């Protein structure tokens, strides 16, 4: 993508239990989302998250929308607001390291690049 091309920007809030932001259920194609003034997502031409970044500096209790994790492909995610959960495997280990750093008063800068096979909605890496 050319650096001259600028994606439209949507600034919004994630919402919370009982009031999730429905605008985030189906992201617009080729758009930059800034969520909660902390999380930045860029979508591709199919509306899939292609990369995300955040500066994590506090631990928050994570609320989950009962159907959204399944809709988004199970526990696959580019970024999550809460690091208090019990993530599994290497990703869970990494989240626990981030949480430990935040508890020590440090901030954690995270960038995630997401790859897809063809038009699949499930990330391949």
C-alpha positions in Angstrom: 0.0 0.0 0.0 1.3 3.4 -0.9 2.2 5.7 2.0 0.3 8.5 0.2 -3.0 6.5 0.7 -4.6 7.3 4.0 -7.3 5.1 5.4 -10.5 6.6 6.9 -10.3 6.8 10.7 -13.1 5.7 13.0 -12.6 6.7 16.7 -14.9 4.7 19.0 -15.3 3.0 22.3 -15.5 -0.8 22.8 -18.5 -0.6 25.2 -19.0 -3.0 28.0 -21.1 -5.8 29.4 -24.7 -5.2 28.3 -23.6 -2.4 25.9 -21.0 -3.6 23.4 -20.3 -1.4 20.5 -22.1 -3.1 17.6 -20.1 -1.0 15.1 -17.1 -3.2 15.9 -18.9 -6.4 15.1 -18.4 -6.0 11.4 -15.4 -3.6 10.7 -15.5 -1.6 7.5 -12.9 -2.5 4.8 -9.8 -0.4 4.5 -10.3 1.6 7.7 -8.3 2.5 10.7 -10.0 2.0 14.0 -8.9 3.7 17.2 -10.8 2.0 20.1 -10.8 3.3 23.7 -8.1 5.8 22.7 -5.7 2.9 23.2 -6.1 0.1 20.6 -5.4 0.8 16.9 -6.5 -1.6 14.2 -6.2 -1.4 10.4 -8.5 -3.5 8.2 -8.0 -4.8 4.7 -10.2 -4.7 1.7 -12.4 -7.6 3.2 -12.8 -5.8 6.6 -10.3 -8.2 8.3 -7.9 -6.9 10.9 -4.5 -6.8 9.2 -2.5 -5.3 12.0 -3.1 -3.8 15.5 -1.1 -2.0 18.1 -1.5 -0.8 21.7 0.3 0.6 24.6 -0.8 -1.5 27.6 -0.3 0.2 30.9 -3.1 -1.0 33.2 -4.8 -4.3 34.0 -8.5 -4.2 33.7 -11.2 -6.8 34.4 -12.1 -8.2 31.0 -15.8 -8.7 30.2 -16.7 -11.0 27.4 -19.6 -10.9 25.0 -21.0 -14.5 25.1 -21.4 -14.8 21.3 -18.6 -12.6 20.0 -15.6 -14.9 20.8 -17.3 -17.7 18.8 -18.3 -15.4 16.0 -14.7 -14.1 15.7 -13.3 -17.6 15.4 -13.1 -18.9 19.0 -10.2 -17.6 21.0 -8.3 -16.2 18.0 -7.7 -12.5 18.6 -5.2 -9.8 17.7 -5.4 -8.0 21.0 -7.4 -8.2 24.2 -8.2 -5.6 26.7 -7.7 -7.8 29.8 -4.6 -9.7 30.8 -6.2 -11.2 33.8 -7.6 -14.3 32.0 -6.1 -17.7 31.7 -4.8 -17.7 28.2 -3.3 -21.0 26.9 -0.1 -22.0 25.4 2.6 -19.6 24.2 0.2 -16.8 23.7 -1.1 -17.2 27.3 2.5 -17.2 28.6 3.2 -14.0 26.7 0.1 -12.3 28.1 1.2 -13.3 31.7 4.6 -11.7 31.0 2.9 -8.5 29.9 0.7 -8.5 33.0 3.7 -9.0 35.3 5.4 -6.0 33.6 2.4 -3.9 34.0 2.1 -4.8 37.7 5.7 -3.6 38.1 4.6 -0.2 36.7 6.0 -0.7 33.2 4.0 -0.3 30.0 4.0 -2.8 27.2 3.9 -1.8 23.6 2.4 -4.4 21.4 2.2 -4.7 17.6 0.5 -7.6 15.9 0.6 -8.4 12.1 -2.2 -10.7 11.0 -1.9 -12.9 7.9 -4.7 -14.8 6.1 -4.8 -17.5 3.5 -6.8 -16.2 0.5 -10.2 -14.8 1.5 -10.3 -16.8 4.8 -11.6 -14.9 7.8 -9.5 -17.0 10.2 -5.9 -15.7 10.6 -3.2 -18.2 9.5 -0.5 -16.4 11.5 
